[in-house]
Amino acid sequence: MNPYFKGGLAALALAASAMPAAAEPVAFTLINNSSQSVHFFYTTPSNEDNWGADVLGENGTIEPDTMGTVTIGDGSDECFYDFRFESAEGGVLDVREVDICSLSEYTLTDAQ
């Protein structure tokens, strides 16, 4: 697992929420405490090989020091998901096996 964007971005998940019912959309707050703009955010259940659509949508961007609510609503009843963040600056961060069933927020920070 590569814990860093190529430009120096690390990920830290902060969790605490009730487990969603099977196949219901899961919403959580994505907090960008990094120095890079997140332009694309892809997810997939950890037991699958292909990334889903960009969760942020066509015009979605989460600038540094801002946050937004994102929703994963792909119909899966899996709890463990892989995340891929792509920044405007060309950085890529892949995070494996995030438990979205207990996730209320996810924070991106610059690497220490």
HELIX and SHEET records of a PDB file:
HELIX    1   1 ILE A  100  SER A  102  5                                   3    
SHEET    1   A 4 LEU A   9  ALA A  15  0                                        
SHEET    2   A 4 LEU A 103  ASP A 110 -1                                        
SHEET    3   A 4 VAL A  26  ASN A  33  1                                        
SHEET    4   A 4 THR A  66  ILE A  72 -1                                        
SHEET    1   B 3 VAL A  38  PRO A  45  0                                        
SHEET    2   B 3 PHE A  80  SER A  87 -1                                        
SHEET    3   B 3 VAL A  92  ASP A  99 -1                                        
END                                                                             
